[in-house]
Amino acid sequence: MALLRIRKFPDDVLKKPALPVESINGRLAQLLDSMAQTMYAAPGVGLAAPQIGESQRVIVIDTDHEEPGKHLLKLINPEIVESEGKIIWEEGCLSVVDYTADVERAKHVLVRAWTPEQKQIEIEGDELLAVALQHEIDHLNGKLFIDRISRIKRELYKRKRNKMLKEGKADHDERPSKVLI
């Protein structure tokens, strides 16, 4: 396992929909292990393959800060099959530096996916888990949480980020000040 470089906005790879996984094999299992290690080191509660430059529909999520690893989800080709209710959650992202915003999501979701053990599973999530599942699946579809906020807020963030990049104040090893999705 190795720590992977997390791609940051405005990297184009973050805007491209990921390709479905055709074969679950040892290479994919190693990728998922490295993604989990990278997510914990960041620190975050979720990470999608496009965030590390891989065009594959795989995500890792762990919303349990008390016992990291105990409830780690490694999901392959996840899809939301049901959603209900609404919740507003302050979201941040390992790929969106120095920015959080309130985002409206479904309060409850049912997700169908495959595991590295080649078993199809269904996961029901509420609140933080529901938000994390939706956030990471958005990454697989080429969407960032900032695509779900007002155009004005998004443009203000884009300007701030471009200024940071121009001034050389942003590097690829930035560490967030709080836990992010």
N, C-alpha and C positions, 0 to 999 in steps of 0.2 A: 504494500500500500504506500501511496505517496500523496503528499499535499499537492493539490492542483491549483492552477492560477484561475481565479474567478474573474471573468470578463466584466467590465464596467460599462455603463452607459457612457457614450453613445456607440459602443461597438456594434457593428452591423449584424453579427451572429445572433444577438439578442432579439432581433426583429424577424428572424426566419423560423417558420414552423419546423419542428423536428420530425424526422422520419420515423415511422413505426419500426419497432424491433422485430426482425424476422426470425431470429434464432437466439435462444437463451443458452449461453455457453459460459465457459470459464473466463473468457476475456470480459464479458459483461459483468460477471460476479466480481471480478477485480475492480472494474470501473466503479461499481456501486460501493464497494468497500472504500475506495479512495475518495469517492464523493462524500461518504459519511464522515470520514476522517477530516476532510476539508471543511465540511459544514460545522463540525464541532469546534475546529480550530478557529473559525472565522470570528466570532461564534454566531451561529444561526440556528433556526429551527427547521429549515428546509433548503434544498438545493436541487436544481434541475440540470440535466445534462447540457442544455444550450448555454448555461451560465459558465461552463468550463470549456466551451467551444466544441462540444460533441453534439451532432445532429441526431440524437436518439431520444425516443420518448421514454425516458426513465427519470425517476425522482427519488430522493430520500427525504424523510421527514421524521423529526423527533421533537415532540412538544413537551416532553417531560424533563424539566431542568433539574429536578431532584435526583433522578436516577438515569443519567444519559446512557443510551444503549438498550435499556430494558424494553422500551416500546418503539424502537427504531423500525420505521417502515421503509422497505426497499420495493418500489413499485415499477413495474414494466408495463408500458402501454396503458396507463391509467386513463379512465374516462368517467366523467360524471354522468350517472344514469338517472338520478333524481336529485332535486333540490327544492327546498321550501323555506319560507320565512325570509326575513331580512335582518341584517346586523350591520352596524357601522363599526369598523375596527381601524385603529391607527396602525398602518402598515409601514414597514421599512423593507429594504431589500439589500442583499449583499452586492447586487449589481448596480444599485442606485445609491451613490455615495452621499452621505450627509443630508438625507432628506426623508421625512416621514409625512404621511397624509392620511386623513380619514377616507376610507374606501367602503362603499356599500357592497356587501356580498350576501349570498344565501346563508342563513343561520344554520341550516342542516343540509348535508349532502350525503348521497350514497355514491360511492366510487367503486367501479369494477376494474380490476387490474390482474396482472400476473406477478408471481413471486419469482425470485431466482431459483427456487426449487421446482419451477414449472407448474405451479398450482394456480388456478384462477380463484381469486378471492373477491369478496365484497367488503368494503369498509364503510361504516357509518360514522360521520363526524359532525360534531356540534361545536359552535363557538370557535376557539382557536384552531382546533384540528380542521374544522370545515373551512376556515379562512386559509389555513396553510395549504390544504389540498387544492383549493381553487387558485391560490396564488401560484403554486408550482405548476399546475396544469396550464395556467395562462402562459407561463414561460415556454411550455412545449408548443403552444400555439403562436409563439412570436409576440406575446404581449407582456408588457411590464405594468406594474400597478399604477404607474404614472399615466398610462393610457386610459385609466378609469377615473381620473380626476378632471377638474375643469381645464379647459384649454388655456386659460390665463395662468393658473397655477403651474401647469405643465411647461408653458413657455418661460415663465420666471425661473423654473428649475433648470431648463435647458440653457438659458443665458448664464446662470450662476455656474453650472458645470463647465460650459465652454470657457468662461473666464478663468476658472480654476486650472483647466488644462493648458490654456494659453500662458498663464503665469507660472506654469510648472509646479503648482501647488498640489497636484494630484498625481500619485504614482499608483502602480498596480498592487502595492502591498498595503494599502490603507486598511486600517482596522476600525470597525464601527465602535461607537461608544456604548451601544446597547445591543441586546439580542435582536436579530432581524430574521425575517422569513426568507 
